[in-house]
Every structure is written in structure tokens, then in C-alpha cells.
Amino acid sequence: MNRGYAVLSIEVTTQFDGVSEGVLHEVTRRTPGFHAWQDPHWLVHCQDAAAFVGEVGYAELAAHPEALDQLRTDMRRDGFHDDESRPERFLTSLGEGATAMLFRCTGCGSHLAYADAS
């Protein structure tokens, strides 16, 4: 379990396009990491690293509709477009095996999330 510093692979750091080297250094070298089933990655918004809020289920995520909308969009892009009810079934089951990693933009305050499952 990675409870030390955030470890990001070269592949994952491509998400930091447009973010300063200082921000990249802060996240990869000075920020405590978090445990995830898949490769953990840090979300970016307003050209800055977002603040990690925590691992959440659907009940907590429902308080942040913009994060839910983003997850729906990501799921459709990643192949959940064959059955419109499939993303909703998955989202409402978050916290029962699969989970969401919730972040908050330090610039505008928007909430962002990505799904993580074993």
C-alpha cells in the first residue's frame, strides 16, 4: 500500500500537460500518495493539480453533481455507451467494491473524480 509519496509513471504524467514543472514536482515528490486498486493518478483542473479529497462511494459523490457528470462522460468515452443504464448502475454501486477518488480544484472549487476498481 502506497502511503508514502505519490508515485506517477511517465505514462500518467502526460495528464499534466500545460501544468508547470513546479506543480509536477510538488505532486510527484512532495505530496503524500494514496492507495488505489489501479495505478493512482492525480487530476488536474484550471492548469493546476487538484486537491485530493478522498475515496468515496456514491452517497458522498452525489453531493458533487459536476464530478458525477464527469464520470458519466468518461465512462461513455471508455466504452459504456452500448447501454445507457450501464453507467448509472455502475455509479450507484460505487462504495460496494468499486470506488471513486474525489478531488477539488484549488482554483475554481469544482469537484472531479475518477472510478477505481479491483
N, C-alpha and C positions, 0 to 999 in steps of 0.2 A: 504494500500500500504506500503510495507516494504522499507523504505528509511533509516532505521537505520542500524544496523549491520547484516551481513549475518547470517541467522539462518538455520542451516542444521540439519536434523533429523539424528538419528542413522543409519537409512537405507541408507541415502545419503552419510554419511561419509565413507561408505565402499569403495567408489571410491578413497579414499585417501590411500589405501593400498600401502605400500612402501614409503610413504611420512612421513617426520619426524613429531614428536609431535609439534615442534615449528612452522612448516608450518601450520599444522592443527589449532593450537591455533591462529595464525595470521589471517587465513581466517574466522574462526568461531567467533572470539572475537574482532578483531581489524580492520576488513575490512568493509567498507560501503557495504550494500547489494544493490540489485537491484530488481525491480518488475518483476514478471513473472506470466503468467496465471497458469502454472503448478508449482510444487514445484521447486524453483530455485536450481540449483546445480552448483558447481564450477568445471571447467575442470582442469585436471592435465596432464602435459607433462614433460618429462625429470626429473621425480621424484620431481616435484615442482608444486605448484599451478600456473596456467597460469594467466595472467593479463586480466581482463575483459575490452574489447574494447567498447562494446555497443550492443544495439539492432539494428539489420539491416534487410533489405529486400534483395531481390535477386540482385538488381543492385549493392549494396555495397559488397555483398558476392561474386559476380562474379570476383571481383578483387583478391580473395584468393582461387584459384582452389583447394588447398590442403584441405581447410575447406569444400568445396563443395563435394569433393571426400569422405571425412569422413562422411558427412551427407548421401550420397548415400549408403555407406557401412552400416551405422547404420539403415537406412530405410529398406534395404534388410534383415538385421538380424531381424528387428522388424516386418516383415511380408509384406513388399511392394514388394515381389518377384513374385507375380502372374501375373503382367502386367508390362513389362519393361518400358512403358511410364508413368506409375503412379508416380514414384518418380520424374521424370522430370517435370511433370505437377505441382506437389506439390511445388517443389523447385522454379520454375519460378513464382509461386503465392506468395512467401514469401514477406511480406510487405502489403498484402491485407487481413488482418485478422490474419493469422499465421505469425510468425516472427522467426528470428534466433538470438541466443545470441552468439556473436563473442568474442573469446578470443585469446590472443597471448602468445605463450610460451616465458617465460623470459630467457630460456636457449638458445634455437636454433632459435627462431623467427618464428616458424611455427604458422599458424593460425588454430584454432579449432572452432567448432561451434556445437550447438545443436538446434533443432527446438522446438518452443514453440507455442502452440495454445490454444484457449479457448475451 
